[in-house]
Amino acid sequence: PLGGSALLWAHRREIEEHEEQFTSVYGFLFRGFEFGGIAKFWEVAVIMPRKVVLALIGALLTRVNVFVQALVGLYFLFAMLLIHVRWRPYVNEVLDRIESFSLFTSMSTIFFGIFLLVNDTVLDGGERLRTAVTAIIVMMQVAMLLVLLGAFLTIVLPQQSRKLRARLGGSQDKVSTQTSTTDTLRAQPSSAGSRAPGVVTPGQVDTQGA
């Protein structure tokens, strides 16, 4: 994350000016984000560090206490959600909403997962509560999958279809251009071999002389 942030910061002018050579190599780090403020650094300055911090929470705090681990993860995701809502970095508004719902789903999973860690003696109807909480978690995960599927069908698939049609159209234009060029080249020898009116060939001179 630090290396990527430093790289984008050093070339921020090329990003803002859509410099083709830099974009073709490093465009995967900022393509799809706004170019104003911190948004163009979002992938390396927010998303990557967020994954690193969550991995550290999962690896280091397990030895301390699982409840502490869940609470720290919950508050961290809540802070990430606030940051995302504040900046809304994506060019496409639908992607901003999907990211917000994804963070909310992760928070809800941790929150309801805490109930699964509580001893049955603490809560009344522990088994029924566990079943209900598990059902809620599963439904939220299914809802997230449906949202991603809807985004794929309405955003990604149409974009790829347009790109494919554009490529096929360009290929057809090239084929038609090559075909017309070939036909032109084939027609040139016959045109060159045809005689103009009034031109007498050597054979005709001999025949006339005879």
Secondary structure, DSSP 8 states (H G I E B T S, - for coil): -HHHHHHHHHTHHHHHTT-HHHHHHHGGGTTTB-SSTTGGGHIIIIIHHHHHHHHHHHHHTTTT-HHHHHHHHHHHHHHHHHHHHHH--BSSHHHHHHHHHHHHHHHHHHHHHHHHHS-TTTSTTHHHHHHHHHHHHHHHHHHHHHHHHHHIIIIIHHHHHHHHHHHHHHHHHHHHHHHHHHHHHHHHHHHHHS--TT---HHHHHHHH-
